[in-house]
Amino acid sequence: MPASLILFFCLLFFSCASNPQTLPGALSAQEKLSVESSYIPSKFEWSPLCRGIDTFRFENTDIPLVYHVVRIDLTEPTLALACVKGNVPSAARNASVRLAFNATQFESKFLVFNRLKGVCRIDGVEISKPVEKYCALLFDSSLQKGACGKGFRASIVESQTEEALLGWRNAVGGFFVVLKDGIPCQFKVESLRARVGVGLTEGAKTMYVLVVEENNSSGLSYGHCALLFKALGCRDAMEFDGGHSTALYVGGKSVLLGYPWRSSLNAIVVLSDDSRSKGME
């Protein structure tokens, strides 16, 4: 076969297999996201899910970027916040679960993902041991059946130390705090990935859940998430496991495209005992 023909076939096959290249002069997703208005709306338009829970979906096809925010009123007496063992789809099958998302990162042993990496304490029972370098979401309720409302408390701590966890019946580990006392934290690496995080307002009256997609979406960095939580009015915010573990079920159905690729080992759920949960009064 002539050398010129061999060269032609090589160019044909290898050029088809190459990744799409950014056109000269075109801005990358990272560059587009340097403008806050490209991913933080001037106004969040909320859609009611049930009493105490509202949802918001953002999309910017120019970046491209898709993320979801859930606003939870922690003073609503018909809601209950809980951590459960098992993956998100299984947790979402419970008829009273209105919201479910993955939480603590996990590691594999012999190619099997079977061990949580960080604290997981459920109703006072330690499921997984703390890892001091990571943060955690802490929550409790003194009311019957774990209902929120008066007596409910929540907090985000930077480190899973014995002192920080003391006195809390529920502790769910994540990665790192991204917003503390209203000030975004600084990170050396600002990669764009699928993200799962929560933020608390002053006094922990409201909790926001942020889930960023990565399928047909650029994803966001920790820094971007911090600014988003701040725009939502949060005082403190943290990141849970993201990437291929990202999962979000709202009203019993997944709202993400193609997730989760990996099953999580625990999930945070919000339950409602409101008989009018399918609509507002």
Secondary structure, 3 states (H helix, E strand, C coil): CCHHHHHHHHHHHHHHHCCCCCCCCCCCHHHHCCCHHHCCCCCCCCEEEECCEEEEEEEECCCCEEEEEEEEECCCCCEEEEEEECCHHHHHCCCCEEEEEECCCEEEECCEEEEECCCEEECCEEEECCCCCCCEEEEECCCHHHECCCCCEEEEECCCCHHHHCCCCEEEECCCEEEECCEECCCCCCCCECEEEEEECHHHCEEEEEEECCCCCCCECHHHHHHHHHHCCCCEEEECCCHHHCCEEECCEECCCCCCCCCCCEEEEEEECCCCCCCCC
